[in-house]
Amino acid sequence: MTQLALVIDLNVCVGCHACVTSCKQWNTSGSAGSLVDLNPYGADPNGTFFNRVQTFEVGEFPNTQTVHFPKSCLHCEDPPCVPVCPTGASYKRAEDGIVLVDYDKCIGCKYCAWACPYGAREFDEQRKVMTKCTLCVDRVTDTKLPERERKPACVLACPTNARLFGDVHDPESVVSIAIAERGGYQLMPEWGTRPANHYLPRRKTEIRIHPEDLQRVDNPLKIDGQQPENAHRDPGHEDFAT
């Protein structure tokens, strides 16, 4: 069975929030929207977001790191949000494994939010329904788009290619290869939800300094304390501009 998912490379995510804004823009105008904003320009802004980036400082001074951690629905293979829904509004698509919410059936009881161990559900205060990441299902299944554009908005917007998209059940897919080669892992696997989304761990990059890089080299423009003279030239048209 196909299982579409995201693989997020924490080593190259810079926390720019391009994925957040592009997700908001696409989904608020698409089949999942609109996504409400509450007091967006006030002291305590809030709203509905399918994707959020959490930033942490880890370690102790002076050995500290800043970690940017994007998080959205993980489209679990055994999603606990589905069986608790009393109306069947939360469901998992058989053809691609995407977990969705049928807004026509949702009564806003929030049972799915309580069941989700990742805090990935977003309650829309305006529509009184539960919302979540759809993997831009209306985009990735749109055959009118070129194949290269049939990806979630967040994947297309990421400037560092920190977000990959594909079928994690296909061993030849770009996501499966990245997971295998880079030690991709699931978030909180002890819950037994089998998240489809994976993360690629941060890794240390060795800095190599060659001996010649440590030698001082004189500035060629200041040899013997002399400065180069400006080249003499005849007046140009710009000198007589009025």
Buried (B, 14 or more C-beta within 10 A) or exposed (E): EBBBBBBBBBBBBEBBBBBBBBBBBBBBEBEBBEBBBEEEEEEEEEBBBBBBBEEEEEEEEEEEEEBBBBBBBBBBBEBBBBEBBEEEBBBBBEEBBBBBBEBEBBEBBEBBBEBBBBEBBBBBEEBEBBBBBBBBBEBBBEEEEEEEEBBBBBBBBBEEEBBBBBBBBEEEBEBBBBBEEBEBEBBEEEBEBBBBBBBBEBEEEEEEEEEEEEEEEEEEEEEEEEEEEEEEEEEEEEEEEE
